[in-house]
């Protein structure tokens, strides 16, 4: 039952992101540039990951297994802490790189923040996937 | 740390999924335990040992 709720929450989040993305795509008046296509790609990747983990949780629950066991919790925690550490360096390098350009408008500032947030999400997803393949060697 | 989970599971004719169901984890956790790529919590080690009716130190061997 808990696993079903867990999967439903994941599917709801994925539907919410897709809904917001659809709203943005159909309501924007500006033509799409490379950044917009990149954003759509990253969002689809995130939604794909959420749906995949929701399906896995349902499969586990169907087989009578606990989808949120101690190893998966540890993997999520370790991925989050590693992603946070790497993100600090990413922002630091980004700030140095930004020194070369002038941020003279709100849109440019939004662009930088959006890239940073997507970068952080991607770093977390890749580390999470990597750790779930190789496990945690916590000796 | 090494474990005797694989050997004991084979002896008791248990599959990885069956053992995972008994101790409330995912199959992947059993896979990582058998490969020695994950050190379980004391509770999980206790639960696994209980399935095989053995002491923790008989299932999980510290090197």
N, CA and C atoms of all chains as a GROMACS GRO file, in nm:
protein
  606
    1UNK      N    1   0.084  -0.120   0.000
    1UNK     CA    2   0.000   0.000   0.000
    1UNK      C    3   0.087   0.126   0.000
    2UNK      N    4   0.189   0.124   0.087
    2UNK     CA    5   0.280   0.238   0.096
    2UNK      C    6   0.354   0.257  -0.036
    3UNK      N    7   0.392   0.143  -0.096
    3UNK     CA    8   0.463   0.148  -0.224
    3UNK      C    9   0.375   0.204  -0.334
    4UNK      N   10   0.247   0.170  -0.330
    4UNK     CA   11   0.152   0.221  -0.429
    4UNK      C   12   0.140   0.372  -0.418
    5UNK      N   13   0.128   0.420  -0.293
    5UNK     CA   14   0.120   0.565  -0.269
    5UNK      C   15   0.246   0.634  -0.319
    6UNK      N   16   0.359   0.570  -0.292
    6UNK     CA   17   0.490   0.620  -0.332
    6UNK      C   18   0.495   0.636  -0.484
    7UNK      N   19   0.444   0.534  -0.556
    7UNK     CA   20   0.443   0.537  -0.703
    7UNK      C   21   0.345   0.643  -0.753
    8UNK      N   22   0.229   0.652  -0.687
    8UNK     CA   23   0.128   0.752  -0.729
    8UNK      C   24   0.183   0.894  -0.715
    9UNK      N   25   0.257   0.919  -0.605
    9UNK     CA   26   0.319   1.052  -0.585
    9UNK      C   27   0.415   1.080  -0.700
   10UNK      N   28   0.494   0.980  -0.736
   10UNK     CA   29   0.591   0.998  -0.844
   10UNK      C   30   0.522   1.029  -0.976
   11UNK      N   31   0.415   0.952  -1.007
   11UNK     CA   32   0.343   0.975  -1.133
   11UNK      C   33   0.276   1.113  -1.132
   12UNK      N   34   0.227   1.155  -1.015
   12UNK     CA   35   0.164   1.287  -1.005
   12UNK      C   36   0.266   1.397  -1.033
   13UNK      N   37   0.386   1.382  -0.975
   13UNK     CA   38   0.492   1.482  -0.997
   13UNK      C   39   0.529   1.486  -1.146
   14UNK      N   40   0.541   1.367  -1.206
   14UNK     CA   41   0.576   1.360  -1.349
   14UNK      C   42   0.466   1.428  -1.433
   15UNK      N   43   0.339   1.401  -1.399
   15UNK     CA   44   0.227   1.462  -1.473
   15UNK      C   45   0.227   1.614  -1.455
   16UNK      N   46   0.259   1.659  -1.334
   16UNK     CA   47   0.262   1.802  -1.305
   16UNK      C   48   0.371   1.871  -1.389
   17UNK      N   49   0.489   1.809  -1.394
   17UNK     CA   50   0.600   1.867  -1.474
   17UNK      C   51   0.561   1.870  -1.622
   18UNK      N   52   0.502   1.758  -1.670
   18UNK     CA   53   0.460   1.753  -1.811
   18UNK      C   54   0.354   1.858  -1.840
   19UNK      N   55   0.261   1.874  -1.746
   19UNK     CA   56   0.155   1.973  -1.761
   19UNK      C   57   0.212   2.114  -1.771
   20UNK      N   58   0.304   2.146  -1.679
   20UNK     CA   59   0.366   2.278  -1.680
   20UNK      C   60   0.443   2.302  -1.810
   21UNK      N   61   0.511   2.196  -1.854
   21UNK     CA   62   0.589   2.208  -1.978
   21UNK      C   63   0.497   2.230  -2.098
   22UNK      N   64   0.385   2.155  -2.099
   22UNK     CA   65   0.287   2.172  -2.207
   22UNK      C   66   0.229   2.312  -2.206
   23UNK      N   67   0.199   2.362  -2.087
   23UNK     CA   68   0.144   2.498  -2.073
   23UNK      C   69   0.244   2.600  -2.129
   24UNK      N   70   0.369   2.582  -2.095
   24UNK     CA   71   0.476   2.673  -2.141
   24UNK      C   72   0.490   2.665  -2.294
   25UNK      N   73   0.492   2.541  -2.348
   25UNK     CA   74   0.512   2.524  -2.492
   25UNK      C   75   0.396   2.588  -2.572
   26UNK      N   76   0.272   2.565  -2.524
   26UNK     CA   77   0.157   2.615  -2.601
   26UNK      C   78   0.126   2.763  -2.578
   27UNK      N   79   0.184   2.819  -2.472
   27UNK     CA   80   0.152   2.959  -2.443
   27UNK      C   81   0.264   3.056  -2.479
   28UNK      N   82   0.382   3.002  -2.510
   28UNK     CA   83   0.492   3.093  -2.540
   28UNK      C   84   0.472   3.156  -2.678
   29UNK      N   85   0.506   3.281  -2.686
   29UNK     CA   86   0.487   3.352  -2.814
   29UNK      C   87   0.618   3.361  -2.891
   30UNK      N   88   0.728   3.340  -2.816
   30UNK     CA   89   0.859   3.351  -2.880
   30UNK      C   90   0.897   3.221  -2.950
   31UNK      N   91   0.971   3.230  -3.061
   31UNK     CA   92   1.018   3.105  -3.125
   31UNK      C   93   1.122   3.037  -3.036
   32UNK      N   94   1.126   2.904  -3.044
   32UNK     CA   95   1.221   2.829  -2.960
   32UNK      C   96   1.365   2.846  -3.008
   33UNK      N   97   1.454   2.867  -2.913
   33UNK     CA   98   1.597   2.870  -2.946
   33UNK      C   99   1.663   2.743  -2.891
   34UNK      N  100   1.795   2.734  -2.902
   34UNK     CA  101   1.867   2.612  -2.857
   34UNK      C  102   1.844   2.588  -2.707
   35UNK      N  103   1.842   2.697  -2.632
   35UNK     CA  104   1.825   2.684  -2.487
   35UNK      C  105   1.688   2.621  -2.454
   36UNK      N  106   1.584   2.664  -2.528
   36UNK     CA  107   1.449   2.611  -2.504
   36UNK      C  108   1.445   2.461  -2.534
   37UNK      N  109   1.508   2.423  -2.646
   37UNK     CA  110   1.511   2.280  -2.681
   37UNK      C  111   1.590   2.200  -2.577
   38UNK      N  112   1.700   2.261  -2.530
   38UNK     CA  113   1.780   2.196  -2.425
   38UNK      C  114   1.698   2.177  -2.299
   39UNK      N  115   1.621   2.281  -2.262
   39UNK     CA  116   1.537   2.274  -2.142
   39UNK      C  117   1.433   2.163  -2.156
   40UNK      N  118   1.371   2.156  -2.274
   40UNK     CA  119   1.270   2.051  -2.296
   40UNK      C  120   1.335   1.912  -2.283
   41UNK      N  121   1.455   1.899  -2.341
   41UNK     CA  122   1.527   1.771  -2.334
   41UNK      C  123   1.555   1.731  -2.189
   42UNK      N  124   1.605   1.827  -2.110
   42UNK     CA  125   1.638   1.798  -1.969
   42UNK      C  126   1.511   1.763  -1.892
   43UNK      N  127   1.403   1.839  -1.917
   43UNK     CA  128   1.277   1.812  -1.845
   43UNK      C  129   1.224   1.673  -1.879
   44UNK      N  130   1.234   1.636  -2.008
   44UNK     CA  131   1.187   1.503  -2.048
   44UNK      C  132   1.270   1.393  -1.982
   45UNK      N  133   1.401   1.421  -1.970
   45UNK     CA  134   1.490   1.326  -1.903
   45UNK      C  135   1.449   1.307  -1.756
   46UNK      N  136   1.420   1.419  -1.691
   46UNK     CA  137   1.379   1.414  -1.550
   46UNK      C  138   1.246   1.339  -1.536
   47UNK      N  139   1.151   1.371  -1.624
   47UNK     CA  140   1.019   1.304  -1.620
   47UNK      C  141   1.037   1.153  -1.646
   48UNK      N  142   1.123   1.123  -1.743
   48UNK     CA  143   1.150   0.982  -1.775
   48UNK      C  144   1.205   0.908  -1.655
   49UNK      N  145   1.297   0.971  -1.584
   49UNK     CA  146   1.356   0.910  -1.465
   49UNK      C  147   1.251   0.888  -1.356
   50UNK      N  148   1.165   0.989  -1.337
   50UNK     CA  149   1.061   0.978  -1.233
   50UNK      C  150   0.964   0.864  -1.267
   51UNK      N  151   0.922   0.859  -1.396
   51UNK     CA  152   0.829   0.752  -1.437
   51UNK      C  153   0.895   0.615  -1.422
   52UNK      N  154   1.023   0.606  -1.462
   52UNK     CA  155   1.096   0.480  -1.451
   52UNK      C  156   1.100   0.432  -1.306
   53UNK      N  157   1.134   0.526  -1.213
   53UNK     CA  158   1.143   0.484  -1.073
   53UNK      C  159   1.004   0.451  -1.017
   54UNK      N  160   0.899   0.519  -1.068
   54UNK     CA  161   0.763   0.486  -1.025
   54UNK      C  162   0.722   0.347  -1.071
   55UNK      N  163   0.756   0.314  -1.196
   55UNK     CA  164   0.723   0.181  -1.250
   55UNK      C  165   0.800   0.073  -1.171
   56UNK      N  166   0.928   0.100  -1.142
   56UNK     CA  167   1.008   0.004  -1.064
   56UNK      C  168   0.946  -0.018  -0.927
   57UNK      N  169   0.900   0.093  -0.865
   57UNK     CA  170   0.839   0.082  -0.732
   57UNK      C  171   0.713  -0.004  -0.738
   58UNK      N  172   0.633   0.014  -0.844
   58UNK     CA  173   0.512  -0.067  -0.859
   58UNK      C  174   0.545  -0.214  -0.880
   59UNK      N  175   0.649  -0.238  -0.964
   59UNK     CA  176   0.691  -0.376  -0.991
   59UNK      C  177   0.736  -0.444  -0.861
   60UNK      N  178   0.819  -0.370  -0.784
   60UNK     CA  179   0.867  -0.424  -0.656
   60UNK      C  180   0.750  -0.455  -0.563
   61UNK      N  181   0.655  -0.360  -0.557
   61UNK     CA  182   0.540  -0.378  -0.468
   61UNK      C  183   0.458  -0.500  -0.511
   62UNK      N  184   0.446  -0.518  -0.643
   62UNK     CA  185   0.370  -0.632  -0.697
   62UNK      C  186   0.435  -0.764  -0.658
   63UNK      N  187   0.570  -0.763  -0.653
   63UNK     CA  188   0.642  -0.886  -0.616
   63UNK      C  189   0.654  -0.901  -0.464
   64UNK      N  190   0.590  -0.812  -0.390
   64UNK     CA  191   0.595  -0.820  -0.244
   64UNK      C  192   0.725  -0.769  -0.186
   65UNK      N  193   0.797  -0.686  -0.264
   65UNK     CA  194   0.924  -0.632  -0.216
   65UNK      C  195   0.905  -0.487  -0.170
   66UNK      N  196   0.998  -0.440  -0.090
   66UNK     CA  197   0.992  -0.304  -0.039
   66UNK      C  198   1.072  -0.210  -0.131
   67UNK      N  199   1.005  -0.123  -0.208
   67UNK     CA  200   1.080  -0.038  -0.303
   67UNK      C  201   1.167   0.066  -0.235
   68UNK      N  202   1.135   0.101  -0.112
   68UNK     CA  203   1.215   0.201  -0.040
   68UNK      C  204   1.288   0.132   0.075
   69UNK      N  205   1.379   0.042   0.041
   69UNK     CA  206   1.451  -0.028   0.147
   69UNK      C  207   1.575   0.052   0.188
   70UNK      N  208   1.653  -0.006   0.282
   70UNK     CA  209   1.764   0.072   0.337
   70UNK      C  210   1.870   0.107   0.233
   71UNK      N  211   1.895   0.018   0.136
   71UNK     CA  212   1.998   0.047   0.036
   71UNK      C  213   1.954   0.162  -0.055
   72UNK      N  214   1.827   0.158  -0.100
   72UNK     CA  215   1.782   0.265  -0.190
   72UNK      C  216   1.780   0.400  -0.119
   73UNK      N  217   1.747   0.399   0.011
   73UNK     CA  218   1.751   0.525   0.088
   73UNK      C  219   1.894   0.576   0.098
   74UNK      N  220   1.988   0.483   0.126
   74UNK     CA  221   2.130   0.522   0.138
   74UNK      C  222   2.182   0.576   0.005
   75UNK      N  223   2.141   0.510  -0.105
   75UNK     CA  224   2.186   0.554  -0.238
   75UNK      C  225   2.135   0.696  -0.265
   76UNK      N  226   2.008   0.721  -0.232
   76UNK     CA  227   1.952   0.855  -0.253
   76UNK      C  228   2.027   0.958  -0.168
   77UNK      N  229   2.054   0.923  -0.042
   77UNK     CA  230   2.125   1.017   0.046
   77UNK      C  231   2.265   1.044  -0.006
   78UNK      N  232   2.335   0.937  -0.046
   78UNK     CA  233   2.473   0.955  -0.093
   78UNK      C  234   2.475   1.035  -0.223
   79UNK      N  235   2.378   1.004  -0.314
   79UNK     CA  236   2.371   1.078  -0.441
   79UNK      C  237   2.345   1.225  -0.414
   80UNK      N  238   2.255   1.254  -0.318
   80UNK     CA  239   2.223   1.394  -0.287
   80UNK      C  240   2.345   1.467  -0.232
   81UNK      N  241   2.418   1.401  -0.140
   81UNK     CA  242   2.534   1.468  -0.081
   81UNK      C  243   2.645   1.487  -0.184
   82UNK      N  244   2.666   1.386  -0.269
   82UNK     CA  245   2.770   1.400  -0.372
   82UNK      C  246   2.731   1.507  -0.474
   83UNK      N  247   2.603   1.508  -0.513
   83UNK     CA  248   2.556   1.608  -0.610
   83UNK      C  249   2.571   1.748  -0.553
   84UNK      N  250   2.544   1.762  -0.423
   84UNK     CA  251   2.558   1.894  -0.360
   84UNK      C  252   2.704   1.940  -0.363
   85UNK      N  253   2.795   1.849  -0.327
   85UNK     CA  254   2.939   1.885  -0.326
   85UNK      C  255   2.984   1.926  -0.467
   86UNK      N  256   2.945   1.845  -0.566
   86UNK     CA  257   2.987   1.874  -0.704
   86UNK      C  258   2.923   2.005  -0.751
   87UNK      N  259   2.798   2.028  -0.710
   87UNK     CA  260   2.729   2.151  -0.751
   87UNK      C  261   2.800   2.276  -0.700
   88UNK      N  262   2.858   2.268  -0.581
   88UNK     CA  263   2.931   2.384  -0.527
   88UNK      C  264   3.044   2.422  -0.624
   89UNK      N  265   3.118   2.320  -0.669
   89UNK     CA  266   3.227   2.347  -0.764
   89UNK      C  267   3.172   2.398  -0.897
   90UNK      N  268   3.056   2.339  -0.938
   90UNK     CA  269   2.996   2.382  -1.063
   90UNK      C  270   2.959   2.530  -1.058
   91UNK      N  271   2.897   2.573  -0.946
   91UNK     CA  272   2.859   2.714  -0.932
   91UNK      C  273   2.983   2.803  -0.924
   92UNK      N  274   3.086   2.753  -0.856
   92UNK     CA  275   3.211   2.832  -0.842
   92UNK      C  276   3.273   2.856  -0.980
   93UNK      N  277   3.283   2.748  -1.058
   93UNK     CA  278   3.339   2.762  -1.194
   93UNK      C  279   3.248   2.852  -1.277
   94UNK      N  280   3.116   2.833  -1.260
   94UNK     CA  281   3.018   2.915  -1.333
   94UNK      C  282   3.035   3.063  -1.301
   95UNK      N  283   3.058   3.092  -1.172
   95UNK     CA  284   3.073   3.234  -1.133
   95UNK      C  285   3.197   3.296  -1.197
   96UNK      N  286   3.305   3.216  -1.199
   96UNK     CA  287   3.428   3.266  -1.264
   96UNK      C  288   3.402   3.289  -1.413
   97UNK      N  289   3.331   3.192  -1.475
   97UNK     CA  290   3.302   3.205  -1.618
   97UNK      C  291   3.212   3.325  -1.645
   98UNK      N  292   3.118   3.348  -1.552
   98UNK     CA  293   3.024   3.460  -1.572
   98UNK      C  294   3.093   3.595  -1.560
   99UNK      N  295   3.205   3.597  -1.491
   99UNK     CA  296   3.280   3.722  -1.478
   99UNK      C  297   3.321   3.777  -1.614
  100UNK      N  298   3.329   3.686  -1.711
  100UNK     CA  299   3.371   3.727  -1.846
  100UNK      C  300   3.256   3.793  -1.923
  101UNK      N  301   3.131   3.769  -1.876
  101UNK     CA  302   3.016   3.829  -1.944
  101UNK      C  303   2.945   3.924  -1.847
  102UNK      N  304   2.876   4.020  -1.901
  102UNK     CA  305   2.800   4.108  -1.813
  102UNK      C  306   2.654   4.061  -1.808
  103UNK      N  307   2.602   4.050  -1.686
  103UNK     CA  308   2.460   4.012  -1.672
  103UNK      C  309   2.383   4.142  -1.648
  104UNK      N  310   2.332   4.200  -1.757
  104UNK     CA  311   2.269   4.331  -1.746
  104UNK      C  312   2.117   4.326  -1.755
  105UNK      N  313   2.061   4.204  -1.758
  105UNK     CA  314   1.914   4.199  -1.760
  105UNK      C  315   1.864   4.084  -1.674
  106UNK      N  316   1.736   4.095  -1.635
  106UNK     CA  317   1.676   3.991  -1.551
  106UNK      C  318   1.672   3.859  -1.627
  107UNK      N  319   1.645   3.866  -1.758
  107UNK     CA  320   1.637   3.744  -1.839
  107UNK      C  321   1.768   3.668  -1.840
  108UNK      N  322   1.880   3.742  -1.847
  108UNK     CA  323   2.011   3.675  -1.846
  108UNK      C  324   2.035   3.609  -1.711
  109UNK      N  325   1.994   3.677  -1.604
  109UNK     CA  326   2.010   3.620  -1.469
  109UNK      C  327   1.925   3.494  -1.456
  110UNK      N  328   1.801   3.499  -1.509
  110UNK     CA  329   1.712   3.382  -1.504
  110UNK      C  330   1.775   3.264  -1.581
  111UNK      N  331   1.835   3.298  -1.695
  111UNK     CA  332   1.901   3.198  -1.780
  111UNK      C  333   2.011   3.125  -1.702
  112UNK      N  334   2.092   3.206  -1.632
  112UNK     CA  335   2.203   3.147  -1.553
  112UNK      C  336   2.149   3.057  -1.443
  113UNK      N  337   2.046   3.104  -1.372
  113UNK     CA  338   1.989   3.025  -1.262
  113UNK      C  339   1.926   2.896  -1.316
  114UNK      N  340   1.857   2.908  -1.430
  114UNK     CA  341   1.792   2.789  -1.490
  114UNK      C  342   1.896   2.685  -1.529
  115UNK      N  343   2.006   2.730  -1.591
  115UNK     CA  344   2.112   2.635  -1.630
  115UNK      C  345   2.171   2.568  -1.506
  116UNK      N  346   2.194   2.648  -1.402
  116UNK     CA  347   2.250   2.594  -1.277
  116UNK      C  348   2.159   2.490  -1.216
  117UNK      N  349   2.028   2.520  -1.211
  117UNK     CA  350   1.932   2.426  -1.150
  117UNK      C  351   1.922   2.297  -1.230
  118UNK      N  352   1.920   2.312  -1.363
  118UNK     CA  353   1.913   2.191  -1.447
  118UNK      C  354   2.041   2.109  -1.432
  119UNK      N  355   2.153   2.180  -1.423
  119UNK     CA  356   2.281   2.112  -1.404
  119UNK      C  357   2.282   2.032  -1.274
  120UNK      N  358   2.234   2.095  -1.167
  120UNK     CA  359   2.229   2.026  -1.037
  120UNK      C  360   2.140   1.902  -1.044
  121UNK      N  361   2.025   1.916  -1.112
  121UNK     CA  362   1.932   1.802  -1.123
  121UNK      C  363   1.996   1.688  -1.202
  122UNK      N  364   2.062   1.725  -1.312
  122UNK     CA  365   2.125   1.621  -1.395
  122UNK      C  366   2.237   1.551  -1.319
  123UNK      N  367   2.317   1.630  -1.246
  123UNK     CA  368   2.426   1.570  -1.167
  123UNK      C  369   2.368   1.468  -1.068
  124UNK      N  370   2.259   1.508  -1.000
  124UNK     CA  371   2.197   1.417  -0.903
  124UNK      C  372   2.145   1.289  -0.971
  125UNK      N  373   2.076   1.307  -1.084
  125UNK     CA  374   2.019   1.190  -1.153
  125UNK      C  375   2.128   1.092  -1.199
  126UNK      N  376   2.236   1.148  -1.257
  126UNK     CA  377   2.342   1.060  -1.306
  126UNK      C  378   2.411   0.987  -1.191
  127UNK      N  379   2.437   1.059  -1.081
  127UNK     CA  380   2.501   0.992  -0.966
  127UNK      C  381   2.407   0.887  -0.908
  128UNK      N  382   2.279   0.918  -0.901
  128UNK     CA  383   2.179   0.824  -0.847
  128UNK      C  384   2.176   0.696  -0.932
  129UNK      N  385   2.174   0.715  -1.064
  129UNK     CA  386   2.173   0.600  -1.155
  129UNK      C  387   2.302   0.519  -1.142
  130UNK      N  388   2.416   0.591  -1.136
  130UNK     CA  389   2.545   0.523  -1.126
  130UNK      C  390   2.553   0.440  -0.997
  131UNK      N  391   2.514   0.501  -0.885
  131UNK     CA  392   2.522   0.429  -0.757
  131UNK      C  393   2.426   0.311  -0.753
  132UNK      N  394   2.310   0.324  -0.819
  132UNK     CA  395   2.217   0.210  -0.816
  132UNK      C  396   2.266   0.095  -0.904
  133UNK      N  397   2.362   0.125  -0.993
  133UNK     CA  398   2.421   0.017  -1.074
  133UNK      C  399   2.541  -0.047  -1.002
  134UNK      N  400   2.624   0.036  -0.937
  134UNK     CA  401   2.748  -0.019  -0.877
  134UNK      C  402   2.736  -0.046  -0.727
  135UNK      N  403   2.632   0.011  -0.662
  135UNK     CA  404   2.614  -0.010  -0.519
  135UNK      C  405   2.699   0.086  -0.437
  136UNK      N  406   2.689   0.073  -0.305
  136UNK     CA  407   2.765   0.161  -0.217
  136UNK      C  408   2.870   0.078  -0.146
  137UNK      N  409   2.995   0.112  -0.174
  137UNK     CA  410   3.103   0.043  -0.106
  137UNK      C  411   3.139   0.124   0.018
  138UNK      N  412   3.069   0.095   0.129
  138UNK     CA  413   3.087   0.179   0.249
  138UNK      C  414   3.173   0.112   0.356
  139UNK      N  415   3.270   0.037   0.309
  139UNK     CA  416   3.359  -0.029   0.406
  139UNK      C  417   3.444   0.073   0.480
  140UNK      N  418   3.431  -0.734   0.427
  140UNK     CA  419   3.337  -0.832   0.483
  140UNK      C  420   3.283  -0.923   0.372
  141UNK      N  421   3.280  -1.051   0.399
  141UNK     CA  422   3.221  -1.144   0.303
  141UNK      C  423   3.093  -1.205   0.365
  142UNK      N  424   3.010  -1.257   0.279
  142UNK     CA  425   2.887  -1.318   0.332
  142UNK      C  426   2.870  -1.459   0.277
  143UNK      N  427   2.792  -1.536   0.349
  143UNK     CA  428   2.763  -1.673   0.304
  143UNK      C  429   2.618  -1.682   0.253
  144UNK      N  430   2.562  -1.564   0.222
  144UNK     CA  431   2.420  -1.561   0.183
  144UNK      C  432   2.391  -1.651   0.063
  145UNK      N  433   2.476  -1.639  -0.040
  145UNK     CA  434   2.452  -1.716  -0.163
  145UNK      C  435   2.453  -1.867  -0.133
  146UNK      N  436   2.553  -1.907  -0.058
  146UNK     CA  437   2.569  -2.050  -0.023
  146UNK      C  438   2.448  -2.099   0.060
  147UNK      N  439   2.410  -2.018   0.159
  147UNK     CA  440   2.299  -2.058   0.247
  147UNK      C  441   2.165  -2.057   0.173
  148UNK      N  442   2.153  -1.962   0.082
  148UNK     CA  443   2.031  -1.952   0.002
  148UNK      C  444   2.015  -2.075  -0.087
  149UNK      N  445   2.126  -2.117  -0.147
  149UNK     CA  446   2.124  -2.235  -0.234
  149UNK      C  447   2.088  -2.359  -0.151
  150UNK      N  448   2.144  -2.365  -0.030
  150UNK     CA  449   2.120  -2.480   0.058
  150UNK      C  450   1.971  -2.490   0.096
  151UNK      N  451   1.909  -2.372   0.118
  151UNK     CA  452   1.768  -2.368   0.159
  151UNK      C  453   1.672  -2.358   0.040
  152UNK      N  454   1.728  -2.366  -0.082
  152UNK     CA  455   1.647  -2.353  -0.204
  152UNK      C  456   1.565  -2.223  -0.207
  153UNK      N  457   1.630  -2.115  -0.171
  153UNK     CA  458   1.563  -1.985  -0.170
  153UNK      C  459   1.613  -1.903  -0.288
  154UNK      N  460   1.522  -1.834  -0.356
  154UNK     CA  461   1.568  -1.743  -0.462
  154UNK      C  462   1.599  -1.607  -0.398
  155UNK      N  463   1.664  -1.521  -0.477
  155UNK     CA  464   1.696  -1.388  -0.425
  155UNK      C  465   1.567  -1.312  -0.392
  156UNK      N  466   1.466  -1.328  -0.477
  156UNK     CA  467   1.339  -1.257  -0.454
  156UNK      C  468   1.272  -1.308  -0.326
  157UNK      N  469   1.276  -1.440  -0.306
  157UNK     CA  470   1.212  -1.496  -0.186
  157UNK      C  471   1.280  -1.445  -0.059
  158UNK      N  472   1.415  -1.441  -0.063
  158UNK     CA  473   1.487  -1.392   0.054
  158UNK      C  474   1.457  -1.242   0.076
  159UNK      N  475   1.454  -1.167  -0.036
  159UNK     CA  476   1.423  -1.023  -0.027
  159UNK      C  477   1.284  -1.001   0.033
  160UNK      N  478   1.188  -1.085  -0.007
  160UNK     CA  479   1.051  -1.073   0.048
  160UNK      C  480   1.051  -1.101   0.198
  161UNK      N  481   1.130  -1.201   0.238
  161UNK     CA  482   1.132  -1.240   0.380
  161UNK      C  483   1.190  -1.130   0.469
  162UNK      N  484   1.290  -1.056   0.415
  162UNK     CA  485   1.356  -0.956   0.500
  162UNK      C  486   1.314  -0.812   0.466
  163UNK      N  487   1.223  -0.798   0.370
  163UNK     CA  488   1.167  -0.666   0.339
  163UNK      C  489   1.259  -0.570   0.267
  164UNK      N  490   1.335  -0.622   0.169
  164UNK     CA  491   1.421  -0.535   0.087
  164UNK      C  492   1.396  -0.564  -0.062
  165UNK      N  493   1.465  -0.489  -0.148
  165UNK     CA  494   1.453  -0.516  -0.292
  165UNK      C  495   1.552  -0.627  -0.329
  166UNK      N  496   1.530  -0.689  -0.444
  166UNK     CA  497   1.620  -0.797  -0.489
  166UNK      C  498   1.762  -0.745  -0.509
  167UNK      N  499   1.773  -0.621  -0.558
  167UNK     CA  500   1.905  -0.561  -0.584
  167UNK      C  501   1.990  -0.556  -0.456
  168UNK      N  502   1.924  -0.535  -0.344
  168UNK     CA  503   1.997  -0.528  -0.216
  168UNK      C  504   2.062  -0.664  -0.186
  169UNK      N  505   1.987  -0.772  -0.213
  169UNK     CA  506   2.042  -0.906  -0.191
  169UNK      C  507   2.160  -0.930  -0.288
  170UNK      N  508   2.144  -0.882  -0.413
  170UNK     CA  509   2.251  -0.898  -0.513
  170UNK      C  510   2.379  -0.829  -0.463
  171UNK      N  511   2.366  -0.704  -0.418
  171UNK     CA  512   2.483  -0.630  -0.368
  171UNK      C  513   2.543  -0.694  -0.242
  172UNK      N  514   2.456  -0.748  -0.157
  172UNK     CA  515   2.505  -0.816  -0.035
  172UNK      C  516   2.588  -0.939  -0.073
  173UNK      N  517   2.535  -1.016  -0.168
  173UNK     CA  518   2.605  -1.138  -0.209
  173UNK      C  519   2.740  -1.107  -0.276
  174UNK      N  520   2.744  -0.993  -0.348
  174UNK     CA  521   2.869  -0.955  -0.414
  174UNK      C  522   2.966  -0.888  -0.317
  175UNK      N  523   2.921  -0.863  -0.195
  175UNK     CA  524   3.006  -0.797  -0.096
  175UNK      C  525   3.021  -0.649  -0.122
  176UNK      N  526   2.924  -0.591  -0.196
  176UNK     CA  527   2.933  -0.449  -0.230
  176UNK      C  528   2.848  -0.361  -0.140
  177UNK      N  529   2.793  -0.422  -0.038
  177UNK     CA  530   2.711  -0.342   0.054
  177UNK      C  531   2.716  -0.402   0.193
  178UNK      N  532   2.741  -0.315   0.292
  178UNK     CA  533   2.738  -0.360   0.431
  178UNK      C  534   2.600  -0.332   0.489
  179UNK      N  535   2.528  -0.436   0.530
  179UNK     CA  536   2.390  -0.414   0.577
  179UNK      C  537   2.385  -0.348   0.714
  180UNK      N  538   2.268  -0.296   0.748
  180UNK     CA  539   2.248  -0.244   0.883
  180UNK      C  540   2.242  -0.365   0.978
  181UNK      N  541   2.254  -0.338   1.106
  181UNK     CA  542   2.250  -0.446   1.205
  181UNK      C  543   2.114  -0.519   1.197
  182UNK      N  544   2.007  -0.440   1.174
  182UNK     CA  545   1.873  -0.500   1.167
  182UNK      C  546   1.862  -0.596   1.048
  183UNK      N  547   1.912  -0.551   0.932
  183UNK     CA  548   1.902  -0.636   0.813
  183UNK      C  549   1.989  -0.762   0.831
  184UNK      N  550   2.109  -0.743   0.887
  184UNK     CA  551   2.198  -0.858   0.910
  184UNK      C  552   2.130  -0.958   1.005
  185UNK      N  553   2.062  -0.904   1.106
  185UNK     CA  554   1.991  -0.988   1.203
  185UNK      C  555   1.877  -1.063   1.134
  186UNK      N  556   1.800  -0.989   1.054
  186UNK     CA  557   1.685  -1.051   0.985
  186UNK      C  558   1.730  -1.163   0.890
  187UNK      N  559   1.840  -1.137   0.817
  187UNK     CA  560   1.890  -1.239   0.722
  187UNK      C  561   1.939  -1.362   0.799
  188UNK      N  562   2.011  -1.339   0.907
  188UNK     CA  563   2.062  -1.452   0.987
  188UNK      C  564   1.946  -1.534   1.043
  189UNK      N  565   1.839  -1.462   1.082
  189UNK     CA  566   1.722  -1.529   1.139
  189UNK      C  567   1.655  -1.621   1.035
  190UNK      N  568   1.653  -1.575   0.910
  190UNK     CA  569   1.593  -1.657   0.802
  190UNK      C  570   1.667  -1.791   0.793
  191UNK      N  571   1.800  -1.787   0.809
  191UNK     CA  572   1.880  -1.910   0.798
  191UNK      C  573   1.900  -1.980   0.933
  192UNK      N  574   1.836  -1.928   1.039
  192UNK     CA  575   1.852  -1.983   1.175
  192UNK      C  576   1.998  -1.991   1.217
  193UNK      N  577   2.069  -1.884   1.190
  193UNK     CA  578   2.212  -1.882   1.227
  193UNK      C  579   2.244  -1.753   1.300
  194UNK      N  580   2.366  -1.748   1.357
  194UNK     CA  581   2.409  -1.625   1.422
  194UNK      C  582   2.461  -1.530   1.314
  195UNK      N  583   2.460  -1.400   1.346
  195UNK     CA  584   2.504  -1.300   1.248
  195UNK      C  585   2.648  -1.330   1.201
  196UNK      N  586   2.734  -1.362   1.297
  196UNK     CA  587   2.876  -1.383   1.262
  196UNK      C  588   2.900  -1.510   1.179
  197UNK      N  589   2.797  -1.596   1.175
  197UNK     CA  590   2.810  -1.716   1.090
  197UNK      C  591   2.771  -1.687   0.945
  198UNK      N  592   2.692  -1.581   0.927
  198UNK     CA  593   2.649  -1.544   0.791
  198UNK      C  594   2.739  -1.435   0.734
  199UNK      N  595   2.772  -1.337   0.817
  199UNK     CA  596   2.858  -1.225   0.774
  199UNK      C  597   2.994  -1.241   0.839
  200UNK      N  598   3.096  -1.256   0.755
  200UNK     CA  599   3.230  -1.281   0.808
  200UNK      C  600   3.320  -1.159   0.789
  201UNK      N  601   3.369  -1.108   0.902
  201UNK     CA  602   3.461  -0.994   0.896
  201UNK      C  603   3.602  -1.044   0.868
  202UNK      N  604   3.669  -0.980   0.772
  202UNK     CA  605   3.806  -1.024   0.739
  202UNK      C  606   3.910  -0.935   0.805
   0.00000   0.00000   0.00000
